[in-house]
Amino acid sequence: MTGHWSGSAPGAWAVAETVALVGDARIIRSPAPMASPAGAAFTWLLEGAFGAEEKPDIFVGSAARGLYDDVARCDFAWAEIDGRPVSAALTFGPRDEPRIATLGEVFTLPEHRAKGLARAVCAALLDGFDERGGRLIFLATSNPTAARIYGSLGFEPHPEGLMLRERPPGGAFQAEWFAHSEVTIRPITWGDSARIVALYATPSPWLSMCWMQGFYSAAHVTHNRCSSLIKQTWQSTRSGAWLGMFNEQGALVGSAPIEPRGNDREPVAADLDLFVHPAFRNRAGALLDAAVAVGAGLGLRLLRAELGAGDAEKRALLESAGFREIVRLAEALSIGGNRQDVHLLRIDL
């Protein structure tokens, strides 16, 4: 996953614009890279608000400096009072695809809440997204008050915990986005974050999306994460690989993270999982074969996969590629209060 800043000359900085006034606050919008001091103040607000352990899901400072600009489009909006940002949010989407994005890192200082600032900041970002041809944008929240605000901006639950806004509404773009076609396979980048959310939000009979990170299909668990789905897997696959399968529309229709285990300077083994959109299940074997080849190219000696007992179709796929069960752990997984066995499979490379 790569990204670089486009330059340091004065002309390289993006131009921020005031797009609305709300009381004594100016609503300002800017793409990356953000000029200082606005960029530094925006980063300080969000990273200081959320803390280093869990938030922000996207690395705000890097995004604000334009370090993802080769693969992603980052846009920022904030409410400013007396030169100080008091409410902020950002959108993050693929550089090569304006129709899909995520909205996140929404935060307002406590003393400035209940003034409509967060709604105005989000509305400014959504207006920009729409103007660029945006069709589908995702966010995640577990806060009922926030969900009502997002609902007033056109977001709907998809599924519970995750929300989407589609233009025009009705699901037509989602059907177009995941239309069956030929596929290509390449490494996933930071710019694919919205594509990953769209795939992971699709209900599937397959149980796990990324077993190693504890991510399970929306058909089995409640989703309340958006960009954090990318952050954790990206960090864990840095010494391994993360392959994606894409259709002709540009949608991510399959994901195969490979997370090395043991000494990351000399890894000999890695954990693998596979998640494929239901419409492309017949191409899952191609993604699995590519992942096994990449593992061998990394010099790994073996790949390991863990599956819940309910993932019989995925198990059959892995066994057809040469994986074999090495152990069964009785009732080692609980989903929805129901326990099931876990099967560990392995292939030697």
C-alpha contacts under 8 A as a table, 3 or more apart, distances in Angstrom:
res1	aa1	res2	aa2	distance
1	M	187	P	7.70
1	M	188	I	6.70
1	M	189	T	4.31
1	M	190	W	5.85
1	M	234	W	7.93
2	T	68	Y	6.94
2	T	70	D	7.67
2	T	71	V	7.36
2	T	189	T	6.62
2	T	190	W	7.27
3	G	66	G	8.00
3	G	67	L	4.92
3	G	68	Y	3.96
3	G	69	D	6.09
3	G	70	D	5.52
3	G	71	V	6.48
4	H	66	G	6.77
4	H	67	L	4.17
4	H	68	Y	5.73
4	H	69	D	6.37
4	H	70	D	6.35
5	W	33	P	7.61
5	W	65	R	6.60
5	W	66	G	4.85
5	W	67	L	4.39
5	W	68	Y	7.12
5	W	69	D	6.62
6	S	12	A	6.89
6	S	66	G	6.82
6	S	67	L	7.69
6	S	69	D	7.22
7	G	12	A	5.73
8	S	12	A	6.17
8	S	13	W	7.78
9	A	12	A	5.44
9	A	13	W	7.70
10	P	13	W	6.08
11	G	14	A	7.91
12	A	33	P	7.54
13	W	32	A	7.55
13	W	33	P	5.48
13	W	34	M	5.97
13	W	35	A	5.42
14	A	30	S	6.65
14	A	31	P	6.10
14	A	32	A	6.02
14	A	33	P	5.54
14	A	34	M	5.62
14	A	35	A	6.57
15	V	30	S	6.31
15	V	31	P	7.66
15	V	34	M	7.65
15	V	35	A	7.72
16	A	28	I	6.56
16	A	29	R	5.58
16	A	30	S	4.41
16	A	31	P	7.50
16	A	34	M	7.78
17	E	28	I	5.48
17	E	29	R	5.47
17	E	30	S	6.52
18	T	21	L	7.99
18	T	26	R	6.45
18	T	27	I	5.68
18	T	28	I	4.33
18	T	29	R	6.44
19	V	26	R	7.76
19	V	27	I	5.77
19	V	28	I	5.83
19	V	29	R	6.87
19	V	124	A	7.01
20	A	26	R	6.16
20	A	27	I	5.06
20	A	28	I	7.36
20	A	120	A	7.95
21	L	24	D	7.16
21	L	25	A	5.82
21	L	26	R	4.77
21	L	27	I	5.87
22	V	25	A	5.20
22	V	26	R	6.45
22	V	27	I	7.26
22	V	116	G	7.59
22	V	117	L	7.01
22	V	120	A	7.63
24	D	81	I	6.44
25	A	79	A	5.76
25	A	80	E	5.29
25	A	81	I	4.87
25	A	117	L	7.98
26	R	79	A	5.48
26	R	80	E	5.18
26	R	81	I	6.67
27	I	77	A	6.97
27	I	78	W	5.72
27	I	79	A	4.55
27	I	80	E	6.48
27	I	120	A	7.11
27	I	121	V	6.30
27	I	124	A	7.58
28	I	77	A	5.43
28	I	78	W	5.43
28	I	79	A	6.34
28	I	80	E	7.37
28	I	121	V	7.86
29	R	75	D	7.36
29	R	76	F	5.65
29	R	77	A	4.24
29	R	78	W	6.67
29	R	124	A	6.94
29	R	125	L	7.25
30	S	34	M	6.79
30	S	75	D	5.84
30	S	76	F	5.28
30	S	77	A	6.36
31	P	34	M	6.67
31	P	73	R	7.65
31	P	74	C	5.85
31	P	75	D	4.17
31	P	76	F	5.94
32	A	63	A	6.93
32	A	64	A	5.46
32	A	65	R	6.42
32	A	66	G	5.06
32	A	69	D	7.47
32	A	73	R	7.55
32	A	74	C	5.74
32	A	75	D	6.22
32	A	76	F	7.64
33	P	63	A	7.55
33	P	64	A	5.42
33	P	65	R	4.70
33	P	66	G	4.32
34	M	38	A	6.85
34	M	39	G	4.89
34	M	64	A	5.44
34	M	65	R	6.05
34	M	66	G	7.50
35	A	38	A	5.99
35	A	39	G	5.50
36	S	39	G	4.98
36	S	40	A	5.79
36	S	41	A	7.93
37	P	40	A	5.27
37	P	41	A	6.11
38	A	41	A	5.14
38	A	42	F	6.02
39	G	42	F	5.14
39	G	43	T	6.13
39	G	61	G	7.97
39	G	64	A	6.05
39	G	65	R	7.48
40	A	43	T	5.17
40	A	44	W	6.02
40	A	61	G	7.74
41	A	44	W	5.01
41	A	45	L	6.13
41	A	84	R	7.53
41	A	85	P	6.84
42	F	45	L	5.23
42	F	46	L	6.49
42	F	78	W	7.64
42	F	85	P	6.56
42	F	88	A	7.26
43	T	46	L	5.44
43	T	47	E	5.85
43	T	48	G	7.89
43	T	60	V	5.93
43	T	61	G	5.41
43	T	64	A	7.30
44	W	47	E	5.44
44	W	48	G	5.45
44	W	49	A	8.00
45	L	48	G	5.34
45	L	49	A	5.90
45	L	85	P	7.20
45	L	86	V	7.59
45	L	88	A	7.90
46	L	49	A	5.03
46	L	50	F	6.11
46	L	56	P	7.15
46	L	60	V	7.50
46	L	88	A	7.38
46	L	105	E	7.07
46	L	107	F	6.96
47	E	50	F	5.45
47	E	51	G	5.65
47	E	52	A	6.88
47	E	55	K	7.06
47	E	56	P	6.24
47	E	60	V	7.18
48	G	51	G	5.50
48	G	52	A	7.97
49	A	107	F	7.59
50	F	54	E	7.21
50	F	55	K	5.00
50	F	56	P	6.18
51	G	54	E	6.66
51	G	55	K	5.70
51	G	56	P	7.34
52	A	55	K	5.86
52	A	56	P	7.30
54	E	57	D	7.15
55	K	58	I	7.83
56	P	59	F	6.03
56	P	60	V	6.69
56	P	105	E	6.44
57	D	105	E	7.41
57	D	227	S	5.61
57	D	228	S	4.85
57	D	231	K	6.13
58	I	63	A	7.60
58	I	227	S	6.59
58	I	228	S	7.40
58	I	231	K	6.73
59	F	62	S	5.61
59	F	63	A	6.23
60	V	63	A	5.02
60	V	64	A	5.93
61	G	64	A	5.13
61	G	65	R	6.28
62	S	65	R	5.24
62	S	66	G	6.42
62	S	67	L	5.34
62	S	68	Y	7.25
63	A	66	G	5.15
63	A	67	L	5.73
63	A	68	Y	5.99
63	A	69	D	7.88
63	A	74	C	6.52
64	A	67	L	7.62
64	A	74	C	7.60
66	G	69	D	5.18
66	G	74	C	7.82
67	L	70	D	7.75
68	Y	71	V	5.82
68	Y	72	A	5.51
68	Y	73	R	7.62
68	Y	190	W	7.18
68	Y	191	G	7.43
69	D	72	A	5.06
69	D	73	R	6.02
69	D	74	C	7.49
69	D	95	R	7.16
70	D	95	R	6.95
71	V	94	P	6.16
71	V	95	R	5.07
71	V	96	D	7.38
71	V	189	T	6.98
71	V	190	W	6.77
71	V	191	G	4.76
72	A	92	F	6.84
72	A	93	G	5.59
72	A	94	P	4.46
72	A	95	R	4.18
72	A	96	D	7.69
72	A	190	W	6.80
72	A	191	G	4.17
72	A	192	D	7.72
73	R	92	F	5.85
73	R	93	G	5.28
73	R	94	P	5.83
73	R	95	R	4.91
73	R	191	G	7.45
74	C	90	L	7.03
74	C	91	T	5.80
74	C	92	F	4.76
74	C	93	G	6.70
75	D	90	L	5.54
75	D	91	T	5.25
75	D	92	F	6.68
75	D	125	L	7.17
76	F	88	A	7.51
76	F	89	A	6.09
76	F	90	L	4.39
76	F	91	T	6.58
76	F	125	L	7.10
77	A	88	A	5.75
77	A	89	A	5.68
77	A	90	L	6.22
77	A	121	V	5.59
77	A	122	C	7.40
77	A	124	A	6.81
77	A	125	L	6.35
78	W	85	P	6.16
78	W	86	V	7.24
78	W	87	S	5.38
78	W	88	A	4.13
78	W	89	A	6.50
78	W	121	V	5.65
79	A	85	P	5.57
79	A	86	V	5.74
79	A	87	S	5.06
79	A	88	A	6.43
79	A	117	L	6.42
79	A	118	A	7.92
79	A	121	V	6.49
80	E	83	G	5.73
80	E	84	R	5.13
80	E	85	P	4.28
80	E	86	V	5.91
80	E	87	S	7.41
81	I	84	R	5.27
81	I	85	P	6.46
81	I	86	V	6.95
85	P	88	A	7.21
86	V	108	T	5.80
86	V	109	L	5.55
86	V	112	H	6.90
87	S	106	V	7.56
87	S	107	F	5.58
87	S	108	T	4.04
87	S	109	L	6.32
87	S	112	H	7.87
87	S	117	L	6.43
87	S	118	A	6.03
87	S	121	V	7.32
88	A	105	E	7.44
88	A	106	V	5.72
88	A	107	F	5.55
88	A	108	T	6.53
88	A	118	A	6.96
88	A	121	V	6.44
89	A	103	L	7.34
89	A	104	G	5.95
89	A	105	E	5.18
89	A	106	V	4.34
89	A	107	F	6.61
89	A	118	A	7.89
89	A	121	V	6.68
89	A	122	C	6.61
90	L	103	L	5.90
90	L	104	G	5.67
90	L	105	E	6.32
90	L	106	V	7.28
90	L	122	C	7.99
90	L	125	L	7.15
91	T	101	A	6.50
91	T	102	T	5.46
91	T	103	L	4.47
91	T	104	G	6.34
91	T	125	L	6.83
92	F	101	A	5.45
92	F	102	T	5.33
92	F	103	L	6.66
92	F	191	G	7.72
92	F	193	S	7.68
92	F	194	A	7.35
93	G	97	E	7.35
93	G	98	P	7.02
93	G	100	I	6.17
93	G	101	A	4.12
93	G	102	T	6.37
93	G	191	G	5.98
93	G	192	D	7.13
93	G	193	S	6.87
93	G	194	A	5.86
94	P	97	E	5.18
94	P	98	P	6.77
94	P	100	I	7.45
94	P	101	A	7.15
94	P	191	G	4.37
94	P	192	D	5.72
94	P	193	S	7.53
94	P	194	A	7.32
95	R	98	P	7.10
95	R	191	G	6.49
97	E	100	I	6.70
97	E	250	G	7.69
98	P	101	A	7.53
98	P	129	F	7.68
98	P	132	R	6.29
98	P	133	G	6.10
98	P	134	G	5.60
99	R	132	R	7.81
99	R	133	G	5.73
99	R	134	G	3.92
99	R	135	R	4.80
99	R	136	L	6.20
100	I	134	G	5.94
100	I	135	R	6.07
100	I	136	L	4.84
100	I	137	I	5.54
100	I	194	A	6.35
100	I	195	R	7.39
101	A	134	G	7.80
101	A	136	L	6.69
101	A	137	I	4.79
101	A	138	F	6.55
101	A	193	S	7.88
101	A	194	A	4.96
101	A	195	R	7.84
102	T	137	I	5.18
102	T	138	F	4.66
102	T	139	L	5.79
102	T	193	S	7.77
102	T	194	A	5.54
102	T	226	C	7.60
102	T	227	S	7.40
103	L	106	V	7.98
103	L	122	C	7.94
103	L	137	I	6.81
103	L	138	F	6.08
103	L	139	L	5.24
104	G	139	L	6.12
104	G	140	A	7.67
104	G	227	S	7.63
106	V	118	A	7.07
106	V	122	C	7.95
107	F	118	A	7.09
108	T	112	H	6.53
108	T	113	R	6.16
108	T	117	L	7.57
108	T	118	A	6.44
109	L	112	H	5.52
109	L	113	R	6.62
110	P	113	R	5.46
112	H	115	K	6.48
112	H	117	L	7.78
113	R	116	G	7.34
113	R	117	L	7.23
113	R	118	A	7.95
114	A	117	L	7.64
116	G	119	R	5.39
116	G	120	A	6.21
117	L	120	A	5.07
117	L	121	V	6.11
118	A	121	V	5.07
118	A	122	C	6.14
119	R	122	C	5.20
119	R	123	A	5.99
119	R	149	I	6.57
119	R	150	Y	7.64
119	R	153	L	7.88
120	A	123	A	4.96
120	A	124	A	6.18
121	V	124	A	5.22
121	V	125	L	6.58
122	C	125	L	5.16
122	C	126	L	6.16
123	A	126	L	4.99
123	A	127	D	6.04
123	A	153	L	7.06
124	A	127	D	5.19
124	A	128	G	6.44
125	L	128	G	5.19
125	L	129	F	6.18
126	L	129	F	4.89
126	L	130	D	6.07
127	D	130	D	5.16
127	D	131	E	6.16
128	G	131	E	5.06
128	G	132	R	6.39
129	F	132	R	5.35
129	F	133	G	6.68
129	F	134	G	5.06
130	D	133	G	5.21
130	D	134	G	4.62
130	D	135	R	7.09
131	E	134	G	7.03
134	G	137	I	7.64
134	G	167	R	7.55
135	R	165	R	7.88
135	R	166	E	5.47
135	R	167	R	4.82
135	R	168	P	7.25
135	R	173	F	7.11
136	L	164	L	6.89
136	L	165	R	5.74
136	L	166	E	4.58
136	L	167	R	6.56
136	L	173	F	7.61
136	L	174	Q	8.00
137	I	164	L	5.61
137	I	165	R	5.41
137	I	166	E	6.74
137	I	194	A	7.76
138	F	162	L	7.27
138	F	163	M	5.72
138	F	164	L	4.43
138	F	165	R	6.59
138	F	194	A	7.41
138	F	197	V	7.51
138	F	198	A	7.87
138	F	226	C	7.38
139	L	162	L	6.04
139	L	163	M	5.35
139	L	164	L	6.41
139	L	225	R	7.98
139	L	226	C	5.95
140	A	161	G	5.89
140	A	162	L	4.40
140	A	163	M	5.85
140	A	223	H	7.97
140	A	224	N	5.27
140	A	225	R	5.36
140	A	226	C	5.35
141	T	144	P	7.92
141	T	146	A	7.07
141	T	147	A	6.60
141	T	161	G	5.70
141	T	162	L	6.50
141	T	163	M	7.73
141	T	224	N	5.85
141	T	225	R	7.39
142	S	147	A	7.59
142	S	161	G	5.77
142	S	224	N	6.25
143	N	146	A	5.27
143	N	147	A	6.12
144	P	147	A	4.93
144	P	148	R	6.33
145	T	148	R	5.27
145	T	149	I	6.58
146	A	149	I	5.09
146	A	150	Y	6.22
147	A	150	Y	5.06
147	A	151	G	5.97
148	R	151	G	4.91
148	R	152	S	6.36
149	I	152	S	5.21
149	I	153	L	6.76
150	Y	153	L	5.06
150	Y	154	G	6.64
150	Y	155	F	5.49
151	G	154	G	5.17
151	G	155	F	4.67
151	G	156	E	6.08
152	S	155	F	7.22
154	G	165	R	5.70
155	F	163	M	5.86
155	F	164	L	5.08
155	F	165	R	4.38
155	F	166	E	7.79
156	E	163	M	5.21
156	E	164	L	5.44
156	E	165	R	6.32
157	P	160	E	5.43
157	P	161	G	6.74
157	P	162	L	5.88
157	P	163	M	4.30
157	P	164	L	6.49
158	H	161	G	7.34
158	H	162	L	5.27
158	H	163	M	4.86
158	H	164	L	6.03
158	H	201	A	7.18
159	P	162	L	5.51
159	P	163	M	6.81
159	P	201	A	7.03
159	P	218	A	7.07
159	P	222	T	7.32
159	P	223	H	6.88
160	E	163	M	7.44
160	E	222	T	5.95
160	E	223	H	6.33
160	E	224	N	7.33
161	G	222	T	6.42
161	G	223	H	5.13
161	G	224	N	4.11
161	G	225	R	7.46
162	L	201	A	7.80
162	L	223	H	5.76
162	L	224	N	5.25
162	L	225	R	6.79
162	L	226	C	7.16
165	R	169	P	7.40
166	E	169	P	4.84
166	E	170	G	7.34
166	E	171	G	7.24
166	E	173	F	7.46
167	R	173	F	7.84
168	P	172	A	7.90
168	P	173	F	7.97
169	P	172	A	7.53
171	G	174	Q	5.27
171	G	175	A	6.46
172	A	175	A	5.28
172	A	176	E	6.33
173	F	176	E	4.89
173	F	177	W	5.84
174	Q	177	W	4.92
174	Q	178	F	6.26
175	A	178	F	5.50
175	A	179	A	6.03
176	E	179	A	5.13
176	E	249	Q	7.78
177	W	249	Q	5.94
177	W	250	G	7.62
177	W	251	A	5.98
178	F	247	N	7.45
178	F	249	Q	7.40
178	F	251	A	6.27
178	F	253	V	7.28
178	F	279	A	7.61
179	A	247	N	7.69
179	A	249	Q	7.42
179	A	279	A	7.88
180	H	247	N	7.15
180	H	279	A	6.45
180	H	280	F	6.89
181	S	247	N	5.81
181	S	248	E	6.08
182	E	247	N	5.96
182	E	248	E	6.40
183	V	245	M	6.39
183	V	246	F	5.32
183	V	247	N	4.54
183	V	248	E	6.48
184	T	245	M	5.66
184	T	246	F	5.32
184	T	247	N	6.61
185	I	243	L	6.84
185	I	244	G	5.64
185	I	245	M	4.46
185	I	246	F	6.30
185	I	287	L	7.03
185	I	290	A	7.86
186	R	243	L	5.71
186	R	244	G	5.58
186	R	245	M	6.68
187	P	241	A	7.21
187	P	242	W	5.69
187	P	243	L	4.41
187	P	244	G	5.75
188	I	192	D	6.33
188	I	242	W	5.75
188	I	243	L	5.55
188	I	244	G	5.42
189	T	192	D	5.49
189	T	193	S	7.64
190	W	193	S	5.75
190	W	230	I	7.73
191	G	194	A	7.61
192	D	195	R	5.09
192	D	196	I	6.21
192	D	252	L	7.87
193	S	196	I	5.12
193	S	197	V	6.41
193	S	227	S	6.56
193	S	230	I	6.13
194	A	197	V	5.07
194	A	198	A	6.23
194	A	227	S	7.70
195	R	198	A	5.15
195	R	199	L	6.31
195	R	251	A	6.11
195	R	252	L	5.44
196	I	199	L	5.14
196	I	200	Y	6.01
196	I	229	L	7.98
196	I	230	I	7.44
196	I	252	L	6.45
197	V	200	Y	5.09
197	V	201	A	5.93
197	V	226	C	6.14
197	V	227	S	7.33
197	V	229	L	7.43
198	A	201	A	5.24
198	A	202	T	6.69
198	A	252	L	7.94
199	L	202	T	5.46
199	L	252	L	6.40
199	L	253	V	6.29
199	L	254	G	7.61
199	L	277	H	6.62
200	Y	203	P	7.74
200	Y	209	M	7.06
200	Y	217	S	6.77
200	Y	218	A	7.16
201	A	217	S	7.58
201	A	218	A	5.93
201	A	223	H	7.76
202	T	217	S	7.61
202	T	218	A	6.50
202	T	219	A	7.97
202	T	277	H	7.18
203	P	217	S	6.13
203	P	218	A	4.87
203	P	219	A	4.57
204	S	207	L	7.39
204	S	217	S	6.05
204	S	218	A	6.99
204	S	219	A	5.70
204	S	277	H	7.30
204	S	278	P	6.43
205	P	217	S	7.60
205	P	219	A	6.68
205	P	311	D	7.91
206	W	209	M	7.79
206	W	217	S	6.70
206	W	275	F	7.42
206	W	310	G	7.80
206	W	311	D	5.70
206	W	313	E	7.54
206	W	314	K	7.04
207	L	216	Y	5.71
207	L	217	S	5.45
207	L	219	A	7.97
207	L	220	H	6.84
207	L	308	G	7.09
207	L	310	G	6.79
207	L	311	D	5.79
208	S	211	W	5.48
208	S	214	G	7.74
208	S	215	F	6.11
208	S	216	Y	4.22
208	S	217	S	5.72
208	S	273	D	7.80
208	S	274	L	7.93
208	S	275	F	7.14
208	S	307	L	7.55
208	S	308	G	7.90
208	S	311	D	7.95
209	M	215	F	5.43
209	M	216	Y	5.12
209	M	217	S	5.94
209	M	255	S	7.94
209	M	273	D	7.04
209	M	274	L	6.50
209	M	275	F	5.02
210	C	213	Q	5.66
210	C	214	G	6.30
210	C	215	F	5.05
210	C	216	Y	6.85
210	C	257	P	7.24
210	C	273	D	5.65
210	C	274	L	7.06
210	C	275	F	7.45
211	W	214	G	5.01
211	W	215	F	5.93
211	W	216	Y	7.22
211	W	273	D	6.33
211	W	306	E	6.93
211	W	307	L	7.71
212	M	215	F	7.69
212	M	259	E	7.90
212	M	271	D	7.29
212	M	273	D	7.73
213	Q	232	Q	7.17
213	Q	233	T	6.85
215	F	229	L	7.90
216	Y	220	H	6.75
216	Y	221	V	6.42
217	S	220	H	5.50
217	S	221	V	6.39
218	A	221	V	5.30
218	A	222	T	6.18
218	A	223	H	6.31
220	H	335	I	7.17
220	H	336	G	7.41
221	V	335	I	7.35
221	V	336	G	7.13
225	R	228	S	5.96
225	R	229	L	6.40
226	C	229	L	5.83
226	C	230	I	7.95
227	S	230	I	5.50
227	S	231	K	6.67
228	S	231	K	4.97
228	S	232	Q	6.33
229	L	232	Q	6.18
229	L	233	T	6.76
230	I	233	T	5.48
230	I	234	W	5.82
231	K	234	W	5.23
231	K	235	Q	6.25
232	Q	235	Q	5.35
232	Q	236	S	6.34
233	T	236	S	5.07
233	T	237	T	6.10
233	T	257	P	7.40
234	W	237	T	5.33
234	W	238	R	6.24
234	W	242	W	7.76
235	Q	238	R	5.61
236	S	239	S	7.51
236	S	240	G	7.88
236	S	259	E	5.80
236	S	260	P	7.88
237	T	240	G	4.68
237	T	241	A	5.31
237	T	242	W	6.36
237	T	257	P	6.72
237	T	258	I	6.00
237	T	259	E	4.81
237	T	260	P	7.12
238	R	241	A	6.58
238	R	259	E	7.99
239	S	259	E	7.45
239	S	260	P	6.69
239	S	264	D	6.62
240	G	258	I	5.53
240	G	259	E	5.46
240	G	260	P	5.70
240	G	270	A	7.77
240	G	295	G	7.84
240	G	298	L	7.47
241	A	257	P	6.14
241	A	258	I	5.15
241	A	259	E	7.06
241	A	294	V	7.61
242	W	255	S	7.32
242	W	256	A	5.72
242	W	257	P	4.18
242	W	258	I	5.85
243	L	255	S	5.95
243	L	256	A	5.06
243	L	257	P	6.20
243	L	287	L	7.76
243	L	291	A	6.86
244	G	252	L	6.46
244	G	253	V	7.48
244	G	254	G	5.53
244	G	255	S	4.71
244	G	256	A	6.33
244	G	287	L	7.72
245	M	252	L	5.78
245	M	253	V	5.53
245	M	254	G	4.66
245	M	255	S	6.44
245	M	287	L	6.62
246	F	249	Q	7.86
246	F	250	G	5.74
246	F	251	A	5.40
246	F	252	L	4.54
246	F	253	V	5.42
246	F	254	G	6.97
247	N	250	G	5.44
247	N	251	A	5.58
247	N	252	L	6.77
247	N	253	V	6.61
248	E	251	A	7.40
252	L	255	S	7.52
253	V	276	V	5.74
253	V	277	H	5.14
253	V	280	F	6.76
254	G	274	L	7.34
254	G	275	F	5.60
254	G	276	V	4.12
254	G	277	H	6.16
254	G	280	F	7.88
254	G	284	A	7.36
254	G	287	L	7.31
255	S	274	L	5.78
255	S	275	F	5.29
255	S	276	V	6.41
255	S	287	L	7.97
256	A	272	L	6.86
256	A	273	D	5.65
256	A	274	L	4.65
256	A	275	F	6.68
256	A	287	L	7.23
256	A	288	L	7.38
256	A	291	A	6.72
257	P	272	L	5.87
257	P	273	D	5.98
257	P	274	L	7.14
258	I	270	A	6.17
258	I	271	D	5.71
258	I	272	L	4.73
258	I	273	D	7.13
258	I	291	A	7.63
258	I	295	G	7.64
259	E	270	A	5.17
259	E	271	D	5.15
259	E	272	L	6.53
260	P	264	D	6.80
260	P	267	P	6.06
260	P	268	V	7.61
260	P	269	A	5.80
260	P	270	A	3.83
260	P	271	D	6.24
261	R	264	D	6.91
261	R	267	P	6.43
261	R	268	V	7.60
261	R	269	A	5.74
261	R	270	A	5.20
261	R	271	D	7.11
262	G	267	P	6.09
262	G	268	V	7.63
262	G	269	A	7.41
263	N	266	E	5.41
263	N	267	P	5.38
264	D	267	P	5.17
267	P	270	A	7.56
267	P	299	G	7.99
267	P	300	L	6.54
268	V	299	G	7.01
268	V	300	L	4.49
268	V	301	R	5.16
268	V	302	L	6.80
269	A	300	L	5.44
269	A	301	R	5.85
269	A	302	L	5.00
269	A	303	L	5.75
269	A	304	R	7.50
270	A	295	G	7.98
270	A	300	L	7.28
270	A	302	L	6.78
270	A	303	L	5.10
270	A	304	R	6.20
271	D	303	L	5.76
271	D	304	R	4.77
271	D	305	A	5.73
272	L	303	L	6.47
272	L	304	R	5.96
272	L	305	A	5.26
273	D	305	A	6.15
273	D	306	E	7.68
274	L	288	L	7.31
276	V	280	F	6.44
276	V	281	R	5.96
276	V	284	A	6.34
277	H	280	F	5.42
277	H	281	R	6.35
278	P	281	R	5.27
279	A	282	N	7.86
280	F	283	R	5.46
280	F	284	A	6.83
281	R	284	A	5.18
282	N	285	G	7.18
283	R	286	A	5.53
283	R	287	L	6.99
284	A	287	L	5.27
284	A	288	L	6.27
285	G	288	L	5.02
285	G	289	D	6.03
285	G	317	L	6.88
285	G	321	A	7.86
286	A	289	D	5.15
286	A	290	A	6.22
287	L	290	A	5.11
287	L	291	A	6.21
288	L	291	A	5.04
288	L	292	V	6.25
288	L	318	L	7.83
288	L	321	A	7.76
289	D	292	V	5.19
289	D	293	A	6.23
289	D	321	A	7.27
290	A	293	A	5.07
290	A	294	V	6.17
291	A	294	V	5.06
291	A	295	G	6.17
292	V	295	G	5.05
292	V	296	A	6.31
292	V	303	L	7.71
292	V	349	L	7.87
293	A	296	A	5.13
293	A	297	G	6.16
294	V	297	G	4.85
294	V	298	L	6.20
295	G	298	L	5.14
295	G	299	G	6.70
295	G	300	L	5.65
295	G	302	L	7.94
295	G	303	L	7.34
295	G	349	L	7.80
296	A	299	G	5.20
296	A	300	L	5.48
296	A	301	R	7.18
296	A	349	L	5.87
297	G	300	L	7.44
300	L	303	L	7.49
300	L	349	L	6.92
301	R	348	D	5.92
301	R	349	L	5.11
302	L	346	R	6.85
302	L	347	I	5.58
302	L	348	D	4.38
302	L	349	L	5.28
303	L	346	R	5.71
303	L	347	I	5.44
303	L	348	D	6.69
303	L	349	L	7.52
304	R	344	L	6.99
304	R	345	L	5.62
304	R	346	R	4.44
304	R	347	I	6.60
305	A	344	L	5.80
305	A	345	L	5.12
305	A	346	R	6.35
306	E	342	V	6.67
306	E	343	H	5.66
306	E	344	L	4.60
306	E	345	L	6.29
307	L	310	G	7.88
307	L	311	D	6.19
307	L	315	R	7.19
307	L	342	V	5.56
307	L	343	H	5.20
307	L	344	L	6.57
308	G	311	D	5.58
308	G	333	L	6.95
308	G	340	Q	6.58
308	G	341	D	6.01
308	G	342	V	4.61
308	G	343	H	6.32
309	A	312	A	6.55
309	A	340	Q	6.02
309	A	341	D	5.34
309	A	342	V	5.84
309	A	343	H	6.80
310	G	340	Q	7.69
311	D	314	K	5.45
311	D	315	R	6.19
312	A	315	R	5.00
312	A	316	A	6.24
313	E	316	A	5.19
313	E	317	L	6.40
314	K	317	L	5.04
314	K	318	L	6.28
315	R	318	L	5.12
315	R	319	E	6.14
316	A	319	E	5.13
316	A	320	S	6.14
317	L	320	S	5.17
317	L	321	A	6.61
318	L	321	A	5.19
318	L	322	G	6.61
318	L	323	F	5.39
319	E	322	G	5.06
319	E	323	F	4.58
319	E	324	R	6.00
320	S	323	F	7.23
322	G	347	I	6.09
323	F	345	L	5.79
323	F	346	R	5.03
323	F	347	I	4.53
324	R	345	L	5.07
324	R	346	R	5.38
324	R	347	I	6.48
325	E	328	R	7.69
325	E	343	H	6.71
325	E	344	L	5.65
325	E	345	L	4.12
325	E	346	R	6.34
326	I	343	H	7.85
326	I	344	L	5.80
326	I	345	L	5.63
326	I	346	R	6.69
327	V	343	H	6.15
327	V	344	L	5.41
327	V	345	L	7.41
328	R	341	D	6.81
328	R	342	V	5.74
328	R	343	H	4.58
328	R	344	L	6.25
329	L	332	A	5.70
329	L	341	D	5.62
329	L	342	V	5.07
329	L	343	H	6.38
330	A	340	Q	7.03
330	A	341	D	4.54
330	A	342	V	6.54
331	E	334	S	7.44
331	E	339	R	5.15
331	E	340	Q	4.47
331	E	341	D	4.28
331	E	342	V	6.89
332	A	339	R	6.98
332	A	340	Q	6.40
332	A	341	D	5.52
332	A	342	V	5.77
333	L	339	R	5.48
333	L	340	Q	5.41
333	L	341	D	6.36
333	L	342	V	6.48
334	S	337	G	5.74
334	S	338	N	5.31
334	S	339	R	4.30
334	S	340	Q	6.42
335	I	338	N	5.32
335	I	339	R	6.47
